[in-house]
Amino acid sequence: MERHQGRLIDHVHLRVSDLEASRRFYRAVLQALGHDFTSESAEHFACDELWVDQAEGPVSRVHLAFQAKNRESVHAFHAAALSAGGQDNGGPGERSYHPGYYAAFAFDPDGHNIEAAHHGPRERSASSVVVTAAGSG
């Protein structure tokens, strides 16, 4: 059996009530799994696709960001989200996160913040990572 990974999730963003307590927790559990933070500052920490920072108000529900191939896909995502019962949480547009970041946000029916993110022109070393069961060739 063959699976492809690395094509759907752009990042998972957790907004926490106590950044330092979360930093201790995630550092410990990630190190137990053989991972270290890939980015860290006084305002955040991250490991690969996981981004954690301090909530500026109530702790948010899950923030899930899907990868978008281009800006048109971001627009299509936002329109589809709203027509399928989602609520607008930020229409398609440039974001200040880094140059070229273009995204749209919608709340799903349970209030989770769902995003489509495009990071500008990029080239991947591979379209996905192919995972096969051990011994299957």
C-alpha positions in Angstrom: 0.0 0.0 0.0 1.3 3.5 -0.9 0.3 6.8 0.7 1.3 10.3 -0.1 2.0 12.8 2.7 2.9 16.5 2.8 0.2 17.7 0.4 -2.7 18.9 2.5 -1.7 20.5 5.8 0.2 23.8 5.7 0.3 24.3 9.5 -1.6 23.8 12.7 -1.7 26.9 14.9 -2.5 26.7 18.6 -3.3 29.8 20.6 -2.6 29.0 24.3 -3.4 30.6 27.6 0.1 30.1 29.1 2.9 30.2 26.5 5.6 29.2 28.9 3.7 26.2 30.3 2.9 25.1 26.8 6.5 25.6 25.7 7.7 23.3 28.6 5.0 20.7 27.7 5.6 20.6 23.9 9.4 20.7 24.3 9.2 17.6 26.5 6.7 15.6 24.4 8.4 16.5 21.1 11.8 15.6 22.4 10.4 12.3 23.6 9.4 11.7 20.0 12.8 12.7 18.7 12.0 16.3 17.6 13.2 19.7 18.6 11.6 23.1 18.0 12.4 24.4 14.5 11.6 28.0 15.5 11.4 29.8 18.8 11.1 33.3 20.2 9.7 35.0 23.2 6.3 35.2 21.3 6.1 31.7 19.9 7.6 28.2 19.3 7.2 25.9 16.4 8.1 22.4 15.2 7.7 21.7 11.5 4.0 22.4 10.8 3.0 23.1 14.4 3.0 26.8 15.5 2.1 27.9 19.0 1.7 31.4 20.4 0.0 33.3 23.2 -3.7 33.9 22.8 -4.6 37.6 22.9 -8.0 36.8 24.5 -9.8 33.6 25.0 -7.9 30.5 23.9 -8.9 29.7 20.3 -10.2 26.5 19.0 -8.0 24.6 16.5 -6.6 26.6 13.7 -6.0 24.3 10.7 -4.3 25.7 7.5 -4.5 23.8 4.2 -1.9 24.4 1.5 -3.2 26.3 -1.6 -1.4 26.0 -4.9 -2.1 29.6 -5.9 -4.1 32.7 -5.1 -7.0 31.5 -7.2 -7.3 28.4 -4.9 -7.4 30.6 -1.9 -10.4 32.4 -3.4 -12.1 29.2 -4.4 -11.6 27.8 -0.8 -13.1 30.9 0.8 -16.2 30.9 -1.6 -16.7 27.2 -1.0 -16.4 27.6 2.8 -19.1 30.3 2.9 -21.4 28.5 0.5 -21.1 25.3 2.6 -22.2 26.9 5.9 -18.9 28.4 7.1 -18.6 31.9 8.5 -16.1 34.4 7.2 -13.1 35.0 9.4 -11.0 36.9 6.9 -11.4 37.1 3.1 -8.7 36.3 0.6 -5.7 38.7 0.7 -2.1 39.4 1.5 -1.1 38.8 5.1 1.8 40.4 7.0 3.2 37.0 8.2 5.9 37.1 5.5 6.2 38.5 1.9 4.0 36.7 -0.5 1.7 35.1 2.2 -1.8 35.1 0.7 -4.6 33.5 2.7 -8.3 33.3 3.6 -10.0 32.2 6.8 -13.4 30.7 7.7 -14.9 29.2 10.8 -16.3 25.7 10.2 -19.7 24.8 11.7 -18.1 24.0 15.1 -16.1 27.3 15.2 -12.7 26.0 14.2 -10.6 28.5 12.3 -9.8 27.0 8.9 -7.4 28.6 6.5 -6.1 28.2 3.0 -2.6 29.6 2.7 -0.4 30.3 -0.4 3.2 31.4 0.3 3.9 32.8 -3.2 5.9 31.2 -5.9 7.7 28.2 -4.5 9.4 25.1 -5.8 9.1 21.8 -3.9 11.8 19.2 -4.0 8.9 16.7 -4.3 5.1 17.0 -4.6 4.7 14.7 -1.7 6.5 12.1 0.4 5.6 8.6 -0.7 5.1 6.2 2.3 4.9 2.4 1.7 4.5 -0.4 4.3 7.8 -1.9 5.3 8.7 -4.9 3.1 6.2 -3.9 0.3 8.9 -2.8 -2.1 
